[in-house]
Each structure stands twice: as C-alpha cells, then as structure tokens.
Amino acid sequence: MSSVPNPLTPPAGGVPVSGRRRRVMPGFGLSLGYTVAWLSLIVLIPLAGVFIHSAGLGWSGLWAIWTDPRVLAALKVSFGTALAAAAFNAVMGTLVAWALVRYEFPGRRLFDAMIDLPFALPTAVAGIALTALYGGNGWIGQWLEAAGIKVAYTPLGITVALVFIGLPFVVRVVQPVLAETEGELEEAAATLGAGRWSTVWKVVLPAVWPAVLAGFALAFARGVGEYGSVIFIAGNIPMVSEIAPLLITIKLEEFDYAGANAIAVAMLLLSFALLLLINTLQSRLAARRGGR
C-alpha cells in the first residue's frame, strides 16, 4: 500500500513540498497590518498633517521662517541644551547604573526608586522646584550667583532641567545591560594585569556602548521637545533663553498656524537627522561587537 506524502510535512531536505515556509510565530500578517495601521493613525498621519499645513507657505515662506533670527536662536537653544544635557546624562547615567548594579550599599533600593521620580513627577512641578532652587534667592542659586554663576533664566538653567528629566532614560537602558555583563570578565582582566582604566575602556565600555547611545538618543529626544520643566527656569528671553516649543506656542496664540507648523517641521527634520545618525552608529557598534 503506497503512502501519500503530506504536503505540510517537510521532506528530508527541510523544505515543505508546497513551497511555503511555516513560521514559528503565527499571525504575522495580521499583527503587521495592525502595527502599520496603528502607527499610521498615531504617528504618520499627524506628522503628515504638520507637513501639509506648512506646505501652504511654499519654499520661500518656509525658508523665511527658518532663517528668522529669533527662530534660529530658539532652535539653537533647544538643540544645544538638549545635546549638552544628553551627553552629560550619558556619562553620569552610566556611572549611576554602574554603582547600582555592581555595588551593595545602604539605601541602594531607595536610590534606585528615586531614579524614576522624573517619570512620575509632573513636569511643571519639576520646573517650579528647579526655579526655586536655582533662582537668585534659591537655596543653591544664591550661592552660585555670589560666585558669578547665574543658572536660572539662562541656557544653563535649561540644561539643568533637561538633565533632571533625562537621567532616568540613560540609567534604565544601561542598567540591565550591565547586569547581564559578567563581572568575572572584569576580574579576569584585573588578574591579567590590566589597570582600572584599561578594564573600563576595553572590557566594560564595548559591552555597554550601544545601550549608552540608546539612552543618549532617548534623553536627547525628550529634551528637544520638553516644555513643562523648562518654561519656568528658562526665563523665555528672546534670542537668549527662548526655546523652540515656546515659540511654537506663541505662534499658535497669534493664530499663525502656518508659522507654528513651519517651526515644527524644522524641529522634526533636525531631530530625525540626529536620531538617524545616532541609531546608525548604535547599530554599527552592535554589529561590530556581534562579529567578534
């Protein structure tokens, strides 16, 4: 009695007779459709609306707004302070994650929980608190101003606020990577004669670089569009400490919707270019590490 081969059963070569490859996870097509539709409704369509509303100005109108000195100054403040705060958090957040993962000390759980406070705290409350601390009459600001350092109502104050709200992004991204990295590798490097800095540069940092860059990108993205925690400590002085999100709000209050959308388009394009560069560098570092 001859047996009829099952078309769903792969032969010895491993390829099904029907030519279709069976996926391990079912429902890929349906889940992909839901993902594309959901992202379109939440991200793509609103962003497309911003571009469409600004397109009414034409290239000449867009260029006139983008090259306006006040707009350029606001973009410089927003992106400059966001980059500075993200770079600072990339260093200090990695050190904080290192201390929380590698050491046991009294109050460790309390400090670990405090990292998430900027997530739970309303941004306006954070801005008011920072202004009270770093203002001319604040607990910290009065001593800094006596030393000739003015924090509140300057780009430095904006950077301080962005450091506050961006630190958890770096810590929470780097922390699990450090936890998965075996401490025995560091001990082995030490037994082979490697110094502390050599161990950090050649053993620890190559393992966490992609995570550090991911945390940097998240902190930068949050800082560029931050409004609530910055608006109070910035002072909103045109050409000095005025941020781009505030300038967009001013345009909206003046019913200049096209101008507000034009500034938003400039922020979107600059943010996308920087994030694309960071993600490309991150993927190359990860691929280089995986190829070793």
Phi and psi in degrees as GROMACS dihedral restraints (atoms count N, CA, C in turn):
[ dihedral_restraints ]
;  ai    aj    ak    al  type     phi  dphi    fc
    3     4     5     6     1   -82.3    20    10
    4     5     6     7     1   140.4    20    10
    6     7     8     9     1   -94.9    20    10
    7     8     9    10     1   139.9    20    10
    9    10    11    12     1   -91.3    20    10
   10    11    12    13     1   124.5    20    10
   12    13    14    15     1   -68.0    20    10
   13    14    15    16     1   140.8    20    10
   15    16    17    18     1   -78.4    20    10
   16    17    18    19     1   124.9    20    10
   18    19    20    21     1   -66.4    20    10
   19    20    21    22     1   -19.5    20    10
   21    22    23    24     1   -88.4    20    10
   22    23    24    25     1   -11.8    20    10
   24    25    26    27     1   -89.9    20    10
   25    26    27    28     1   120.8    20    10
   27    28    29    30     1   -70.5    20    10
   28    29    30    31     1   142.4    20    10
   30    31    32    33     1   -72.1    20    10
   31    32    33    34     1  -169.3    20    10
   33    34    35    36     1   -61.8    20    10
   34    35    36    37     1   -28.2    20    10
   36    37    38    39     1   -73.1    20    10
   37    38    39    40     1   -16.1    20    10
   39    40    41    42     1    97.0    20    10
   40    41    42    43     1    -3.3    20    10
   42    43    44    45     1  -104.9    20    10
   43    44    45    46     1   128.3    20    10
   45    46    47    48     1   -59.8    20    10
   46    47    48    49     1   149.5    20    10
   48    49    50    51     1   -63.9    20    10
   49    50    51    52     1   -33.7    20    10
   51    52    53    54     1   -72.3    20    10
   52    53    54    55     1   -11.3    20    10
   54    55    56    57     1    87.2    20    10
   55    56    57    58     1    -7.0    20    10
   57    58    59    60     1   -93.4    20    10
   58    59    60    61     1   135.8    20    10
   60    61    62    63     1   -92.6    20    10
   61    62    63    64     1   128.2    20    10
   63    64    65    66     1   -82.1    20    10
   64    65    66    67     1   132.2    20    10
   66    67    68    69     1   -88.0    20    10
   67    68    69    70     1   146.6    20    10
   69    70    71    72     1   -67.4    20    10
   70    71    72    73     1   -44.4    20    10
   72    73    74    75     1   -97.4    20    10
   73    74    75    76     1   119.6    20    10
   75    76    77    78     1   -78.1    20    10
   76    77    78    79     1   164.6    20    10
   78    79    80    81     1    76.2    20    10
   79    80    81    82     1    25.6    20    10
   81    82    83    84     1   -65.0    20    10
   82    83    84    85     1   -44.4    20    10
   84    85    86    87     1   -61.1    20    10
   85    86    87    88     1   -43.1    20    10
   87    88    89    90     1   -67.5    20    10
   88    89    90    91     1   -44.5    20    10
   90    91    92    93     1   -66.1    20    10
   91    92    93    94     1   -36.3    20    10
   93    94    95    96     1   -65.2    20    10
   94    95    96    97     1   -39.9    20    10
   96    97    98    99     1   -63.2    20    10
   97    98    99   100     1   -44.2    20    10
   99   100   101   102     1   -62.1    20    10
  100   101   102   103     1   -39.6    20    10
  102   103   104   105     1   -64.0    20    10
  103   104   105   106     1   -47.2    20    10
  105   106   107   108     1   -63.7    20    10
  106   107   108   109     1   -43.1    20    10
  108   109   110   111     1   -64.7    20    10
  109   110   111   112     1   -42.5    20    10
  111   112   113   114     1   -67.1    20    10
  112   113   114   115     1   -43.9    20    10
  114   115   116   117     1   -64.6    20    10
  115   116   117   118     1   -35.1    20    10
  117   118   119   120     1   -64.5    20    10
  118   119   120   121     1   -43.4    20    10
  120   121   122   123     1   -68.4    20    10
  121   122   123   124     1   -37.7    20    10
  123   124   125   126     1   -89.6    20    10
  124   125   126   127     1   -38.6    20    10
  126   127   128   129     1  -112.0    20    10
  127   128   129   130     1   -57.6    20    10
  129   130   131   132     1   -67.1    20    10
  130   131   132   133     1   -46.5    20    10
  132   133   134   135     1   -66.2    20    10
  133   134   135   136     1   -46.1    20    10
  135   136   137   138     1   -60.1    20    10
  136   137   138   139     1   -40.7    20    10
  138   139   140   141     1   -67.2    20    10
  139   140   141   142     1   -37.9    20    10
  141   142   143   144     1   -62.8    20    10
  142   143   144   145     1   -36.6    20    10
  144   145   146   147     1   -61.8    20    10
  145   146   147   148     1   -38.0    20    10
  147   148   149   150     1   -63.0    20    10
  148   149   150   151     1   -44.5    20    10
  150   151   152   153     1   -67.0    20    10
  151   152   153   154     1   -38.3    20    10
  153   154   155   156     1   -66.6    20    10
  154   155   156   157     1   -42.6    20    10
  156   157   158   159     1   -66.7    20    10
  157   158   159   160     1   -34.8    20    10
  159   160   161   162     1   -78.6    20    10
  160   161   162   163     1   -20.4    20    10
  162   163   164   165     1   -66.2    20    10
  163   164   165   166     1   -21.0    20    10
  165   166   167   168     1   -64.4    20    10
  166   167   168   169     1   -19.7    20    10
  168   169   170   171     1   -76.1    20    10
  169   170   171   172     1   -23.5    20    10
  171   172   173   174     1    78.4    20    10
  172   173   174   175     1   167.6    20    10
  174   175   176   177     1   -62.7    20    10
  175   176   177   178     1   -38.3    20    10
  177   178   179   180     1   -65.5    20    10
  178   179   180   181     1   -41.8    20    10
  180   181   182   183     1   -66.9    20    10
  181   182   183   184     1   -41.9    20    10
  183   184   185   186     1   -61.8    20    10
  184   185   186   187     1   -45.1    20    10
  186   187   188   189     1   -65.3    20    10
  187   188   189   190     1   -35.8    20    10
  189   190   191   192     1   -64.2    20    10
  190   191   192   193     1   -39.0    20    10
  192   193   194   195     1   -72.7    20    10
  193   194   195   196     1   -43.3    20    10
  195   196   197   198     1   -64.9    20    10
  196   197   198   199     1   -30.7    20    10
  198   199   200   201     1   -95.3    20    10
  199   200   201   202     1     4.8    20    10
  201   202   203   204     1   -63.5    20    10
  202   203   204   205     1   132.4    20    10
  204   205   206   207     1   -56.1    20    10
  205   206   207   208     1   -37.4    20    10
  207   208   209   210     1   -68.7    20    10
  208   209   210   211     1   -39.6    20    10
  210   211   212   213     1   -66.8    20    10
  211   212   213   214     1   -44.0    20    10
  213   214   215   216     1   -61.4    20    10
  214   215   216   217     1   -41.0    20    10
  216   217   218   219     1   -65.1    20    10
  217   218   219   220     1   -40.7    20    10
  219   220   221   222     1   -66.0    20    10
  220   221   222   223     1   -42.3    20    10
  222   223   224   225     1   -64.1    20    10
  223   224   225   226     1   -39.0    20    10
  225   226   227   228     1   -63.4    20    10
  226   227   228   229     1   -41.8    20    10
  228   229   230   231     1   -65.7    20    10
  229   230   231   232     1   -46.4    20    10
  231   232   233   234     1   -63.9    20    10
  232   233   234   235     1   -49.9    20    10
  234   235   236   237     1   -76.3    20    10
  235   236   237   238     1   -35.2    20    10
  237   238   239   240     1   -65.9    20    10
  238   239   240   241     1   -47.3    20    10
  240   241   242   243     1   -68.6    20    10
  241   242   243   244     1   -35.7    20    10
  243   244   245   246     1   -65.5    20    10
  244   245   246   247     1   -41.5    20    10
  246   247   248   249     1   -66.2    20    10
  247   248   249   250     1   -42.3    20    10
  249   250   251   252     1   -63.8    20    10
  250   251   252   253     1   -44.8    20    10
  252   253   254   255     1   -66.1    20    10
  253   254   255   256     1   -40.7    20    10
  255   256   257   258     1   -66.1    20    10
  256   257   258   259     1   -38.8    20    10
  258   259   260   261     1   -64.9    20    10
  259   260   261   262     1   -42.8    20    10
  261   262   263   264     1   -62.7    20    10
  262   263   264   265     1   -42.8    20    10
  264   265   266   267     1   -68.1    20    10
  265   266   267   268     1   -30.8    20    10
  267   268   269   270     1   -62.4    20    10
  268   269   270   271     1   -36.9    20    10
  270   271   272   273     1   -78.7    20    10
  271   272   273   274     1   -55.5    20    10
  273   274   275   276     1   -70.0    20    10
  274   275   276   277     1   -35.6    20    10
  276   277   278   279     1   -64.2    20    10
  277   278   279   280     1   -37.5    20    10
  279   280   281   282     1   -65.3    20    10
  280   281   282   283     1   -40.2    20    10
  282   283   284   285     1   -65.4    20    10
  283   284   285   286     1   -40.9    20    10
  285   286   287   288     1   -63.9    20    10
  286   287   288   289     1   -44.5    20    10
  288   289   290   291     1   -62.3    20    10
  289   290   291   292     1   -38.6    20    10
  291   292   293   294     1   -61.2    20    10
  292   293   294   295     1   -45.9    20    10
  294   295   296   297     1   -64.6    20    10
  295   296   297   298     1   -40.0    20    10
  297   298   299   300     1   -70.7    20    10
  298   299   300   301     1   -29.8    20    10
  300   301   302   303     1   -88.5    20    10
  301   302   303   304     1   -41.7    20    10
  303   304   305   306     1   -91.8    20    10
  304   305   306   307     1   -15.1    20    10
  306   307   308   309     1  -128.4    20    10
  307   308   309   310     1   149.7    20    10
  309   310   311   312     1  -109.9    20    10
  310   311   312   313     1   126.6    20    10
  312   313   314   315     1  -150.2    20    10
  313   314   315   316     1   157.9    20    10
  315   316   317   318     1   -61.2    20    10
  316   317   318   319     1   134.9    20    10
  318   319   320   321     1    82.1    20    10
  319   320   321   322     1    12.4    20    10
  321   322   323   324     1   -62.1    20    10
  322   323   324   325     1   -44.3    20    10
  324   325   326   327     1   -64.3    20    10
  325   326   327   328     1   -36.4    20    10
  327   328   329   330     1   -65.3    20    10
  328   329   330   331     1   -45.5    20    10
  330   331   332   333     1   -64.1    20    10
  331   332   333   334     1   -38.1    20    10
  333   334   335   336     1   -63.0    20    10
  334   335   336   337     1   -39.1    20    10
  336   337   338   339     1   -71.1    20    10
  337   338   339   340     1   -32.4    20    10
  339   340   341   342     1   -68.3    20    10
  340   341   342   343     1   -21.7    20    10
  342   343   344   345     1   -58.8    20    10
  343   344   345   346     1   -33.5    20    10
  345   346   347   348     1   -85.8    20    10
  346   347   348   349     1     0.9    20    10
  348   349   350   351     1   -57.9    20    10
  349   350   351   352     1   -43.2    20    10
  351   352   353   354     1   -59.6    20    10
  352   353   354   355     1   -24.1    20    10
  354   355   356   357     1   -71.2    20    10
  355   356   357   358     1   -39.8    20    10
  357   358   359   360     1   -88.4    20    10
  358   359   360   361     1   -26.4    20    10
  360   361   362   363     1   -77.3    20    10
  361   362   363   364     1   131.7    20    10
  363   364   365   366     1   -58.2    20    10
  364   365   366   367     1   137.8    20    10
  366   367   368   369     1   -62.8    20    10
  367   368   369   370     1   -33.7    20    10
  369   370   371   372     1   -65.2    20    10
  370   371   372   373     1   -38.9    20    10
  372   373   374   375     1   -63.8    20    10
  373   374   375   376     1   -41.3    20    10
  375   376   377   378     1   -62.0    20    10
  376   377   378   379     1   -41.5    20    10
  378   379   380   381     1   -64.0    20    10
  379   380   381   382     1   -42.3    20    10
  381   382   383   384     1   -64.9    20    10
  382   383   384   385     1   -42.9    20    10
  384   385   386   387     1   -63.9    20    10
  385   386   387   388     1   -43.5    20    10
  387   388   389   390     1   -66.1    20    10
  388   389   390   391     1   -37.5    20    10
  390   391   392   393     1   -65.5    20    10
  391   392   393   394     1   -39.6    20    10
  393   394   395   396     1   -66.1    20    10
  394   395   396   397     1   -32.4    20    10
  396   397   398   399     1   -77.8    20    10
  397   398   399   400     1   -43.4    20    10
  399   400   401   402     1  -103.3    20    10
  400   401   402   403     1     5.3    20    10
  402   403   404   405     1   -69.9    20    10
  403   404   405   406     1   173.7    20    10
  405   406   407   408     1   -59.5    20    10
  406   407   408   409     1   -30.2    20    10
  408   409   410   411     1  -105.6    20    10
  409   410   411   412     1    10.0    20    10
  411   412   413   414     1   -75.8    20    10
  412   413   414   415     1   168.3    20    10
  414   415   416   417     1   -60.8    20    10
  415   416   417   418     1   -38.7    20    10
  417   418   419   420     1   -98.2    20    10
  418   419   420   421     1   -38.1    20    10
  420   421   422   423     1   -62.3    20    10
  421   422   423   424     1   -35.1    20    10
  423   424   425   426     1   -65.9    20    10
  424   425   426   427     1   -34.1    20    10
  426   427   428   429     1   -76.3    20    10
  427   428   429   430     1   -36.4    20    10
  429   430   431   432     1   -68.2    20    10
  430   431   432   433     1   -41.0    20    10
  432   433   434   435     1   -67.7    20    10
  433   434   435   436     1   -31.7    20    10
  435   436   437   438     1   -64.7    20    10
  436   437   438   439     1   -28.3    20    10
  438   439   440   441     1   -90.0    20    10
  439   440   441   442     1     3.7    20    10
  441   442   443   444     1    88.3    20    10
  442   443   444   445     1    14.9    20    10
  444   445   446   447     1  -112.2    20    10
  445   446   447   448     1   113.0    20    10
  447   448   449   450     1  -101.1    20    10
  448   449   450   451     1   123.5    20    10
  450   451   452   453     1  -103.8    20    10
  451   452   453   454     1   -56.0    20    10
  453   454   455   456     1   -66.0    20    10
  454   455   456   457     1   143.4    20    10
  456   457   458   459     1    65.8    20    10
  457   458   459   460     1    30.7    20    10
  459   460   461   462     1  -138.9    20    10
  460   461   462   463     1   165.4    20    10
  462   463   464   465     1   -57.7    20    10
  463   464   465   466     1   -28.4    20    10
  465   466   467   468     1   -63.3    20    10
  466   467   468   469     1   -39.7    20    10
  468   469   470   471     1   -64.8    20    10
  469   470   471   472     1   -37.3    20    10
  471   472   473   474     1   -62.8    20    10
  472   473   474   475     1   -42.1    20    10
  474   475   476   477     1   -62.2    20    10
  475   476   477   478     1   -40.7    20    10
  477   478   479   480     1   -60.7    20    10
  478   479   480   481     1   -43.8    20    10
  480   481   482   483     1   -63.7    20    10
  481   482   483   484     1   -40.4    20    10
  483   484   485   486     1   -70.9    20    10
  484   485   486   487     1   -31.4    20    10
  486   487   488   489     1   -63.7    20    10
  487   488   489   490     1   -41.0    20    10
  489   490   491   492     1   -62.4    20    10
  490   491   492   493     1   -45.4    20    10
  492   493   494   495     1   -85.3    20    10
  493   494   495   496     1   -14.7    20    10
  495   496   497   498     1   -98.8    20    10
  496   497   498   499     1   -15.8    20    10
  498   499   500   501     1   -58.5    20    10
  499   500   501   502     1   -43.7    20    10
  501   502   503   504     1   -60.3    20    10
  502   503   504   505     1   -29.4    20    10
  504   505   506   507     1   -62.8    20    10
  505   506   507   508     1   -43.3    20    10
  507   508   509   510     1   -71.2    20    10
  508   509   510   511     1   -45.2    20    10
  510   511   512   513     1   -61.6    20    10
  511   512   513   514     1   -46.3    20    10
  513   514   515   516     1   -73.2    20    10
  514   515   516   517     1   -18.7    20    10
  516   517   518   519     1   -87.0    20    10
  517   518   519   520     1   -40.0    20    10
  519   520   521   522     1   -79.0    20    10
  520   521   522   523     1   -32.9    20    10
  522   523   524   525     1   -56.1    20    10
  523   524   525   526     1   -50.1    20    10
  525   526   527   528     1   -66.8    20    10
  526   527   528   529     1   -29.7    20    10
  528   529   530   531     1   -67.5    20    10
  529   530   531   532     1   -42.7    20    10
  531   532   533   534     1   -65.0    20    10
  532   533   534   535     1   -35.5    20    10
  534   535   536   537     1   -66.1    20    10
  535   536   537   538     1   -32.3    20    10
  537   538   539   540     1   -81.8    20    10
  538   539   540   541     1   -20.4    20    10
  540   541   542   543     1   -74.3    20    10
  541   542   543   544     1   127.3    20    10
  543   544   545   546     1   -71.0    20    10
  544   545   546   547     1   128.2    20    10
  546   547   548   549     1   -68.1    20    10
  547   548   549   550     1   -20.1    20    10
  549   550   551   552     1   -63.4    20    10
  550   551   552   553     1   -28.1    20    10
  552   553   554   555     1   -63.8    20    10
  553   554   555   556     1   -40.2    20    10
  555   556   557   558     1   -67.6    20    10
  556   557   558   559     1   -39.9    20    10
  558   559   560   561     1   -66.4    20    10
  559   560   561   562     1   -37.1    20    10
  561   562   563   564     1   -65.8    20    10
  562   563   564   565     1   -39.8    20    10
  564   565   566   567     1   -63.5    20    10
  565   566   567   568     1   -37.6    20    10
  567   568   569   570     1   -67.6    20    10
  568   569   570   571     1   -39.1    20    10
  570   571   572   573     1   -68.9    20    10
  571   572   573   574     1   -24.7    20    10
  573   574   575   576     1   -84.8    20    10
  574   575   576   577     1     2.8    20    10
  576   577   578   579     1   100.7    20    10
  577   578   579   580     1     4.1    20    10
  579   580   581   582     1   -74.0    20    10
  580   581   582   583     1   137.4    20    10
  582   583   584   585     1   -75.6    20    10
  583   584   585   586     1   177.4    20    10
  585   586   587   588     1   -64.6    20    10
  586   587   588   589     1   -47.3    20    10
  588   589   590   591     1   -66.9    20    10
  589   590   591   592     1   -36.1    20    10
  591   592   593   594     1   -65.1    20    10
  592   593   594   595     1   -38.3    20    10
  594   595   596   597     1   -66.0    20    10
  595   596   597   598     1   -40.0    20    10
  597   598   599   600     1   -64.8    20    10
  598   599   600   601     1   -47.0    20    10
  600   601   602   603     1   -73.9    20    10
  601   602   603   604     1   -34.1    20    10
  603   604   605   606     1  -102.3    20    10
  604   605   606   607     1   -16.1    20    10
  606   607   608   609     1  -116.8    20    10
  607   608   609   610     1   -50.7    20    10
  609   610   611   612     1   -78.9    20    10
  610   611   612   613     1   -54.3    20    10
  612   613   614   615     1   -61.8    20    10
  613   614   615   616     1   -41.4    20    10
  615   616   617   618     1   -58.0    20    10
  616   617   618   619     1   -28.4    20    10
  618   619   620   621     1   -78.0    20    10
  619   620   621   622     1   -29.3    20    10
  621   622   623   624     1  -108.4    20    10
  622   623   624   625     1    -3.4    20    10
  624   625   626   627     1   -54.7    20    10
  625   626   627   628     1   -49.0    20    10
  627   628   629   630     1   -58.9    20    10
  628   629   630   631     1   -38.6    20    10
  630   631   632   633     1   -68.3    20    10
  631   632   633   634     1   -38.6    20    10
  633   634   635   636     1   -63.3    20    10
  634   635   636   637     1   -42.8    20    10
  636   637   638   639     1   -65.4    20    10
  637   638   639   640     1   -37.3    20    10
  639   640   641   642     1   -64.4    20    10
  640   641   642   643     1   -43.4    20    10
  642   643   644   645     1   -64.5    20    10
  643   644   645   646     1   -38.3    20    10
  645   646   647   648     1   -60.9    20    10
  646   647   648   649     1   -44.0    20    10
  648   649   650   651     1   -64.8    20    10
  649   650   651   652     1   -41.2    20    10
  651   652   653   654     1   -66.0    20    10
  652   653   654   655     1   -43.7    20    10
  654   655   656   657     1   -65.2    20    10
  655   656   657   658     1   -38.9    20    10
  657   658   659   660     1   -65.6    20    10
  658   659   660   661     1   -44.8    20    10
  660   661   662   663     1   -62.3    20    10
  661   662   663   664     1   -39.7    20    10
  663   664   665   666     1   -68.2    20    10
  664   665   666   667     1   -38.5    20    10
  666   667   668   669     1   -69.3    20    10
  667   668   669   670     1   -35.2    20    10
  669   670   671   672     1   -62.2    20    10
  670   671   672   673     1   -42.1    20    10
  672   673   674   675     1   -96.8    20    10
  673   674   675   676     1     6.9    20    10
  675   676   677   678     1   -68.2    20    10
  676   677   678   679     1   139.0    20    10
  678   679   680   681     1  -129.5    20    10
  679   680   681   682     1   -52.8    20    10
  681   682   683   684     1   -62.0    20    10
  682   683   684   685     1   -47.5    20    10
  684   685   686   687     1   -78.2    20    10
  685   686   687   688     1   -11.8    20    10
  687   688   689   690     1   -99.7    20    10
  688   689   690   691     1   -31.4    20    10
  690   691   692   693     1   -60.6    20    10
  691   692   693   694     1   -32.1    20    10
  693   694   695   696     1   -81.1    20    10
  694   695   696   697     1   -43.7    20    10
  696   697   698   699     1   -82.5    20    10
  697   698   699   700     1   -14.7    20    10
  699   700   701   702     1   -73.0    20    10
  700   701   702   703     1   -34.1    20    10
  702   703   704   705     1    84.4    20    10
  703   704   705   706     1   -21.7    20    10
  705   706   707   708     1    56.6    20    10
  706   707   708   709     1    43.7    20    10
  708   709   710   711     1   -89.1    20    10
  709   710   711   712     1   117.4    20    10
  711   712   713   714     1   -56.7    20    10
  712   713   714   715     1   139.8    20    10
  714   715   716   717     1    70.7    20    10
  715   716   717   718     1     0.7    20    10
  717   718   719   720     1  -124.9    20    10
  718   719   720   721     1   -63.4    20    10
  720   721   722   723     1  -132.3    20    10
  721   722   723   724     1    25.4    20    10
  723   724   725   726     1   -87.6    20    10
  724   725   726   727     1   128.1    20    10
  726   727   728   729     1   -95.4    20    10
  727   728   729   730     1   157.6    20    10
  729   730   731   732     1   -64.1    20    10
  730   731   732   733     1   -41.2    20    10
  732   733   734   735     1   -58.6    20    10
  733   734   735   736     1   -36.2    20    10
  735   736   737   738     1   -67.0    20    10
  736   737   738   739     1   -39.0    20    10
  738   739   740   741     1   -64.5    20    10
  739   740   741   742     1   -35.6    20    10
  741   742   743   744     1   -64.1    20    10
  742   743   744   745     1   -42.2    20    10
  744   745   746   747     1   -62.3    20    10
  745   746   747   748     1   -40.4    20    10
  747   748   749   750     1   -63.2    20    10
  748   749   750   751     1   -42.8    20    10
  750   751   752   753     1   -61.1    20    10
  751   752   753   754     1   -39.7    20    10
  753   754   755   756     1   -66.7    20    10
  754   755   756   757     1   -39.4    20    10
  756   757   758   759     1   -66.5    20    10
  757   758   759   760     1   -25.3    20    10
  759   760   761   762     1   -89.9    20    10
  760   761   762   763     1     7.1    20    10
  762   763   764   765     1    61.3    20    10
  763   764   765   766     1    25.1    20    10
  765   766   767   768     1   -95.0    20    10
  766   767   768   769     1    73.5    20    10
  768   769   770   771     1   -67.6    20    10
  769   770   771   772     1   -36.4    20    10
  771   772   773   774     1   -65.2    20    10
  772   773   774   775     1   -41.8    20    10
  774   775   776   777     1   -65.0    20    10
  775   776   777   778     1   -40.2    20    10
  777   778   779   780     1   -63.0    20    10
  778   779   780   781     1   -42.6    20    10
  780   781   782   783     1   -66.5    20    10
  781   782   783   784     1   -33.9    20    10
  783   784   785   786     1   -64.5    20    10
  784   785   786   787     1   -42.2    20    10
  786   787   788   789     1   -66.1    20    10
  787   788   789   790     1   -39.1    20    10
  789   790   791   792     1   -63.1    20    10
  790   791   792   793     1   -38.8    20    10
  792   793   794   795     1   -63.8    20    10
  793   794   795   796     1   -42.0    20    10
  795   796   797   798     1   -61.0    20    10
  796   797   798   799     1   -42.7    20    10
  798   799   800   801     1   -65.1    20    10
  799   800   801   802     1   -40.4    20    10
  801   802   803   804     1   -62.6    20    10
  802   803   804   805     1   -45.9    20    10
  804   805   806   807     1   -65.6    20    10
  805   806   807   808     1   -44.6    20    10
  807   808   809   810     1   -65.3    20    10
  808   809   810   811     1   -43.0    20    10
  810   811   812   813     1   -64.4    20    10
  811   812   813   814     1   -43.0    20    10
  813   814   815   816     1   -63.5    20    10
  814   815   816   817     1   -41.0    20    10
  816   817   818   819     1   -64.2    20    10
  817   818   819   820     1   -44.8    20    10
  819   820   821   822     1   -67.5    20    10
  820   821   822   823     1   -43.5    20    10
  822   823   824   825     1   -66.3    20    10
  823   824   825   826     1   -36.2    20    10
  825   826   827   828     1   -63.6    20    10
  826   827   828   829     1   -41.1    20    10
  828   829   830   831     1   -63.4    20    10
  829   830   831   832     1   -44.0    20    10
  831   832   833   834     1   -65.7    20    10
  832   833   834   835     1   -43.7    20    10
  834   835   836   837     1   -67.0    20    10
  835   836   837   838     1   -35.5    20    10
  837   838   839   840     1   -64.4    20    10
  838   839   840   841     1   -44.0    20    10
  840   841   842   843     1   -63.3    20    10
  841   842   843   844     1   -40.0    20    10
  843   844   845   846     1   -63.6    20    10
  844   845   846   847     1   -44.3    20    10
  846   847   848   849     1   -66.3    20    10
  847   848   849   850     1   -35.5    20    10
  849   850   851   852     1   -68.2    20    10
  850   851   852   853     1   -39.7    20    10
  852   853   854   855     1   -64.9    20    10
  853   854   855   856     1   -40.9    20    10
  855   856   857   858     1   -65.6    20    10
  856   857   858   859     1   -40.8    20    10
  858   859   860   861     1   -66.5    20    10
  859   860   861   862     1   -39.1    20    10
  861   862   863   864     1   -64.8    20    10
  862   863   864   865     1   -39.4    20    10
  864   865   866   867     1   -69.2    20    10
  865   866   867   868     1   -38.4    20    10
  867   868   869   870     1   -69.1    20    10
  868   869   870   871     1   -25.3    20    10
  870   871   872   873     1   -80.6    20    10
  871   872   873   874     1    -9.9    20    10
